[in-house]
Amino acid sequence: MGKKTKGLFDLLGDLDEEAVLELVSAKLSAGEDPNLIINECQKGMLRVGELYEQNKYYVSGLIMAGEIMRQVVDLLEPALKKNPITTDRATILLATVQGDIHDTGKNLVGMLLKCNGFNVVDAGVDVAPEVLANMAEEISPDVIG
């Protein structure tokens, strides 16, 4: 019997950066819905978290998975922007709070929100509470995340 081809869930769970990016590119070229690709990658990220909790991965594995996911988002962003919803929805202010420099999740959420017609203002990473409060007063977002 032939060897089973691994999907994004398994490849991301294995932290196989090159194979993940190759498969994402192939799926995009084949016309697969980028939202389905993201969903499969998110499941792989959950698997990495489980392996970390089981002490099979260390913090470096979490960082590597985050970097792979950032690259996946970079590959998918143009495809997601091709068919954005045109209605203007709520304004959302996004930031990574002071003391935290990790922005993979914020960037992924921001991209998905923009592609679905939301007005997203990204304040960046390591944002002081005062700066975020001032921005909130200035732009009056519907949601702060």
Buried (B, 14 or more C-beta within 10 A) or exposed (E): EEEEEBBBBBBBBBBBBEBBBEBBEEBBEEEBEBBEBBEBBBBBBBBBBEBBEEEEBEEEBBEBBBEBBBBBBEBBBEBBEEEEEEEEEEBBBBBBEBEEEEBBBBBBBBBBBBBBEBBBBBBEBBBEEEBBEEBBEEEEBEEBE
